[in-house]
């Protein structure tokens, strides 16, 4: 669920501040499928941002994914 009062512009600023910082991501792909992955935001673009996972895999997400809660940024100190 999205945060009340959060706009896409606020999400873009928040993501921009996290570029190059190690982050723990919770990615929910629907139907109860969620995964925790570690990585860092490698680059930002007007409509999407790229994430490089610790495994070397690259993933791309839209700011709307963060806005709707499909992608969550968690405390990097939290570990399973």
Buried (B, 14 or more C-beta within 10 A) or exposed (E): EEEEEEEEEBBBEEBEEBEEEEBBBBBBEEEEEEEEBBBBBBEBEEEBBBBBBEEEEEBEBBBBBBBEEBBBBEEBEEEE
